[in-house]
Amino acid sequence: MTIPRFLFAALAVSLGALSGCAGLTPDTVNLESMSCEDRLSYVDAVVSDNAVQSASASPVVGYPFLRANRNSVLMARQLDADGGGKVDRTDQWDALILQMRGLDRAARQSEIANLPASSGISYETVENCANAMAESLTPDQYQTLLSAVFVPDDYLDFQRIAGLYPLTAFPAYFGYEGWKQENFASFSASGNNLIHSGAWREYTVTSSEPGRFDVADIDQDAFGQWRPSEDELENLAQAYAPVFRVRAGSDSDKVGRATLLARGALATIDTDNPTVYYRLSHTYFAGRWRPQIVYEIWFPERPASSPFDILAGHLDALIWRVTLDDDGSPLIADTIHGCGCYHMFFPSNGLQRISAPEDHDIRETAEMPAGYLASSILNGPVLWIDKTSHYLLDVTGAATGQSDADIARQTAVLRPAQELGHLLLLNGQGTAGLYSEDGFVPGTERLERFILWPMGVDKPGAMRQWGHHATAFVGRRHFDEAKLMDRYFIKR
């Protein structure tokens, strides 16, 4: 991801349009007098100079008003379903442009918010230009756009080559197998056994204005992807939110809100304000685009359990995602940590696991530690999370017969994950993103990176931004792959 962004910045700076404005101060630059192309080029250069670029989506080279994710790549290919080299449906062309425009809009909101006030750049001025340029695109430009819509994967092949990956993958494989044997046993225990294994803190979400809704009322684009309003999305997040039940240990095991004191400061987690962040995603499964509600919780750290704990470090996070059917019933859930590690799948009874190529070699495959779960459980599950490691121990239905003496219950606030891209600074000096330009949370590197670097995953163990979660050390897999579920499951 880093290299294409730097290339994009270099292209922006080198454009002839910038030759007359690069290096000028805001007082001497009149954005209103520039053409839209020059205006976006100038803004991109200022964003780059101030190191506030968002890695939330990939730039589409030649189209500075669009950005792409892995869904964009598949959608672009689906425009030409018959293989004729042309757009089959103009409404889907419009939907793709709107989707990539939305990704660029979200990134620019954070970038411009994080610029110093002295930059003099107005988001509205940039947005109007970007919309106008997007509206000028026509389907006869499909082939040119198709070649530009690209998202690099998050594996570094040169590290795999230098690290003799075909050989070093075997120790990583055996290490992962050992972790599974040690940690999957808890999924066979009952909730009653877990509840008596220690003290627990339980976080249940609430929304600012919860309301009733029918998924049939949610707008869809020409691809069949859900396009809810902000209120509808919050209602969806409320409806499918899990209960996060964390074994009580130290303050490091408390869920909180991400905060930044000042620009360049390390992020901290305010555990006095439990927060669950949410976003909407989609996956292409069983011949249709399916909506996904994604939740993430943040901990202050993963504390060291020994002097040589290579997994310990600043901040920790758990991500839970539920994929929905057309009628809103959960099809499957899956989870990772903020580093992309420990990917586990929890399919409903309505799915069937199929054979995947990696089932027959040492590559990491779809692990189902709890087997198949009833859709009713996935509709509002209880996630049992261990202290210190924050490993997921089990997924159960709503527990009954457990008194307040057994569990310390707290309410967590639902907040859009978009906020993590521009957090209000506690010193009152504007906003800054939780993530760096390359999509990592600064200061969250783990010692395991010195051992696992031959696997080709950049900064193993570090917390990273959505869209940058490589989930397999042995093999190649991303959490946001557009057809990830199709690789392992079919509908019964």
Secondary structure, DSSP 8 states (H G I E B T S, - for coil): -HHHHHHHHHHHHHSGGGTTTTT--GGG--GGGS-HHHHHHHHHHHHHHTT----SSEEETTEEEEEE-HHHHHHHHHTTTTSSSS-S-HHHHHHHHHHHHHHHHHHHHHHHHTS-GGG---HHHHHHHHHHHHHT--GGGHHHHHHH-----SB-HHHHHHTTHHHHHHHHHHHHHHHHHHHGGGGGS-HHHHHTTS-EEEEEEE-SS-----GGGS-B-TTS-B---HHHHHHHHHHH--EEEEE--SGGG--BEEEBSSTT---EEETTS-EEEEEEEEEEETTEEEEEEEEEEEEEEE--SSTT-TT-EEEEEEEEEEEE-TTS-EEEEEEEETTS-S-EEEEBTTEEE---GGGGSSS-----TT--B-HHHHHS-EEEE-SSS--EEEEE----S--TTTEEEEEEEEEEGGGGGSEEBTTSS-EE-SS-TTSB-TT---TTHHHHGGG-BSSTT--B-TT--B--SSS--BTT-TTHHHHHEEE-
